[in-house]
Amino acid sequence: MNTAERAEALALAAAHFPELSPPTAGDMLDCLRLELGHEEILDGFQPYGGHRSMAVAPRSILHILSGNTPHAALQTILRGLLLGSHNLVKIPSVGLGKMEGFSSLLPPGLASKLECSRRLEEGWLERAEAWVVFGGDSTVAEFRAKCPPRIPFQAHGHKVSLAVVLDDPECLSCPLAARDVSLFEQQGCLSPHVIYVADDARRYAAALALEMERFALANPVSPMPLAVQAEIAHARADWEFRASGDRDVRVWKGNGWTVVLENGDGFPVSPMHRFIFVKPLPEDLFSCIGHLSSHLGGLGIWPGTPASALRFAGAGFSRICPIGRMQDTPFTWHADSRQNFASLVRWVDFAP
């Protein structure tokens, strides 16, 4: 199969997974063109400056996946298959059902390029010509130490995200913010932990609580392990105790969601599972999040204008978008601020 044929087959399979913001074949080819210069450059030599060049994909790509965001797992597999590489996929020990469903939708020529296992199979490290690793910082460090220097290595480690409401007196962004917080049970790298509000943070938190409840009624919370339930209960009790002696702290809670209003300094890290903090926007937000610069993921803003985005472009975020679209990453997005295809291929130049 050539690149265009692979793109068509992958688009048909991806259409069954709305959480992917499913790319069309044209979207995929556009991404290759943007990153590699030509949509057919994987198939043969194409004009490139004063010569001709061809991008050569890795024969095999190793993917180490985490279970918190299935859409990220599917996106990296889409990229590997679009390149035409054989994909060695280490799925989480608990499994990843969507991967099996995705594989069943592929034509045999592509399905044969997808090899999945719940354990790291013998020989995979030696076979892989590129590594893509999802997980916490310790997981990324473990595999980076094992990866030979000549092998391309894409790391997708721990990230935290947040949102900023610059102007929303009627709290119109609250239903959208509830969606951003609640999708994937707040476990993704683009799930906000804190929403900073420039106007009336208390009013916004109260309105957000109503929308969190509405979203939960339409999209029930996923079952949580007992340990996670205990952690959430402990965090709620801790903040309710603080609220009993501090009028600037307030807690709203429902079936599987929590909203905490607090005015203190710093960046409180959420225990996840629809547990969101609302804080007044400080005069200098950068000083509050500066210690997170190497771990910043996405920023949701309201209003979602280019001028608002430009204000935060230098802070270290890899994605800035309107509130309500934090989880809707297009196929062309620069995950962790890098080009997804260009960092995996090698180049061959031909000078006629």
N, C-alpha and C positions, 0 to 999 in steps of 0.2 A: 504494500500500500504506500502511495506517496503521501506527502503532507496534507494535501487538500482532502484526500480520501479519508485519512485518519480524522481530520477535523470534522467531517460530515458524520462519521460514525460516532465520535465522542459526543457531539452535540445532541444526537438522537438519544443517547443514553443519559446524558446530563439533564435532559428535559424532564426526567422523572424525579428529579431532586430539587424542589423549589428553594431549599436552603442554600443551594449553590449560586443563587441568582443566575440561573443557567445561561452559560454563554452560547451564542450561536457559532456556527462554523466560521462565519465572517469575523466574529469577535476574536476567535483563537488565531486566525490568520493575521488579523490586524496586530495582535500582540507580538507575534513573531516578526512582523515587518517593523514594528516600532523598536524592538530590542535588537534584532539581528540585521535589519536593513532591507530584507527582501523575504516575502512569504514563501518562496521556493528555494531558499538558500540552503535548506537541509537536503534537497534533492539533487543539487548539482551546482557548478560554479556560476556565479552571478556577478554582474558588474559591481565593482567596489573601488571607488576612487580611480586610480590609474591602472588597476589590474582587475582580476577576477578572484572571488573568494567563495569558499564553501564552509559552512558550519557543520562540524561532525559531532553528532550526539554521542554521549557515553553508551557503550554497548549494554551496560547494566547500571541501574541506579538503586542504591539501598535507601529505603524509607523507614525510619524509626518513628512510629506514630504514637500519639497519646489519645486517650479516650474522651477527653473533655469537649472537643469540638469536631464532630464527624465531618463538617463541611470543609474544614482545613485539610483533613486527610484526603477527601475526595478531590480537592483542588490540586494537591501535589501529585496525585496519581494521574489526573487529567494531563498535567504538564508533562509528566514522564512519558505517558503514552503518546501524546502529541509529538514529542521528539522522536518517537519510534524506538525508544530504549526498552530493554527488558527491565521489569520493575520487581525488585525483591522487597516485599513489604512485611515488616514486623509489626503486627497489630497488637493492641493491648491484650493482656492475659484474659481479660473479661470478654474479649471478642469485640467485633465491630460489624454488626449485622448489615449496615448499609453497604459495606465493602462487598459482601457476598451478593447483595442485590444488584449492585452496580456491575459487577463482573458478568452476571448472567445476561445483561442487556447488550454486551459487546459482541461483535462478530468474532468468529473463531480466530482470525488473524491477529486481533488485538487482545482477546481474552488469553491467548497463549503467552502474551508478554506480561502477564500479571501473576505473580507467584506470592501467595500470602501464607503466613504462619504466625502462630501465637508465641513462638520462641525464635530466637536468633539462630537460624539453621547453620550447621557447620559448612564452612566454605563461603558463606555470603560476604564476609568482610573482604576476603581475597578476590572474589569475583567482581565486586562493585567498582566501577570507575568514577562514581560520584556518590556522595552521601548527603541525605537530607534528614535532619534530626529534629523532632519535636519533643519538648519536655521541659522539665525544670532545669535550673542552672547546673545542678549536679549531673543530670543525665547528659546535657550538652557537653560538659567538661569531660565526662567519661569517654564519650565517643570521639571528641576532638583529640584527646590524647592517643587514641588508637588509630586515628586516621593518618595514613602516610602523607607527607607534605605535598606530593605531586597530585593528590586527589582533590577535586573540588569538594568543598564542605559548606553546606547551607545549614545554619543553625537557626532554629525558631524556639528560643528559650522563653523564660518567664517575662511577661509583660503586664503592665497595669494601664488602665485607661480611665478617662474622666470626661466630664462634660462641663461646659460653661454657658450660662444663660445671661447674655448681656442686656437684653431688653425683651421682656415678656410680661407686661403688667396683667394680662388676662390669663396667664398660665396655659397658653395654647399648646405649648410644647410638652405638657405633662403626659398626655396619652402616648406620644412618641417616645418620651423618655422611659416610660414604664415598659415599653416593648424592648428598647435597647438593654435595659437592666435585666429583664426576665428571660429573654431568649438564651437558650443553652444553659439555663439555670445560673447565669452570670459567671460561667467558668471559662469563657473564652478570653483571649488576649485583648479583644476589642470590647469587652463588657465593662461598663463604667463602674468604678468603686465609689466615686464622689461626684456630686453635681454642685458646682459653685454658682451662686445666684447673685447678680448685681443689684436687684431691686429688693424685694421683701422675701427673704429666704424662708421665713416661717409660713407665709401664705403659700409659697410654692411647695413646700414640703407637705402641707395639708392637702393641697390639690393633687400632688403626686400620689399620696396615700390612697385617695379615692380611685385613681387610675390604676394603681397596682392591684387593687381589689378587683376592679372590672376586668383587667387582663387575666388575673388568676381564675376568675369564674369561667372565662372563655378558653383559657389554656391552663389547665390544672398543673400544679407543681409535680415534678417527677418524684418518685419514691427516693428517700434519702436513707443512707445507712444510719444505724443507731448512733455511731460516733459523730456523724455530721449533725444529726438532730440535737445531740447533747451540746455540741459546740455552738450551734445557733441559740439554743436555750440559754446557755451561759452568757453569750454576748448580749442577748436581749436583757437578761436580768442585770447585767453590769450597767448597761445604759439606762435602764429604768431606775436603778439605784441613784445614778448621777442626776437623773431628771428630778428626783425627789428633793434634791437640795440645790438645784440650779435651774432658774427659770429660763435660761437660754438653751436648755436641753429639753427635747421633747421626743417621745417615741410613739410611732403608730405601727401597729402590727395586725396581720391577718393570717389567713390560712396559707402559710408558706412564704410570706413576704414580710419585710421590715423596712421602715423608713425612720431614720434617726436624724433629727435636726441638732446641730451643735455648732458653737461659735469659736471653738478653740483653734489654736494654731496647728500647723502641720497637716499631714495627709493621712487620715485613718484608713487602713487597709481593710476592706470588707472580708468577712468570712465566706462571702459568696452566697449562692442559693437565694437570690433576690433580696439581699440585705444591702440597702443603699444609704449613703450619708448625703445630707444636704447641708451646705455651709455657705455663709456669705462670701462673696468674691472679695478676696483681699486686694489691697492696693498693688501689691507686688506678688502676683501669682507665681512668677518664676522662682522666687526665693522659697516658696512653699513646696515646690515640686523639683527643685534643683537636684536634690539627692537621688531623684528617680530618673535622671536624664538617660541613663543607659538601659532603663527598663520601661520607658514610655511606649505605649502602643498607639491607641487612637484617641482623638479628641472630638467630641460632639459639640457643636456650637449652635447657638440660637441668638439672633437670626443667622441662617446659614449662607452668608454672602462671601464673595471672594475677599472683600475688604476685612471682614471679621477673621477669615482664615489666614490672611497675610499677617495679621497681628500676632499670630501664634506659630507662624511657619518655622521660626528658628528655635523653638523650644525643645525639639527632639522627637516629636511625634512622627510616625510613619504614615498616618492617615488622619486627615481632618475632613469632617463632613457635617451636614446638618444633623441635629438630634433627630432620631428616628431612623437613621440610615447607617448607624455605626456597625451593624452586623452584616450589611448588604454589600460585601466587597465584590467589585467587578473582577473579571478574569485578568484585567490589565493592571491591577493594583500592585504596587511595589511592596510585597510582604517583607516586613522588617527592613524597609528602606533600601531594598536591593532589586535589581532586575532578576527575574526568576529563571529565564532561559539563558541569558548571556553569561551568567556565572557558572553554567554547567557545561557548555559546549567548548570544543577547541576549534581552532581555525586552520584552514589550509588555503594558502594563496597560490594562484597560478598567474604567471606573467607571460602572456603570449608574445 
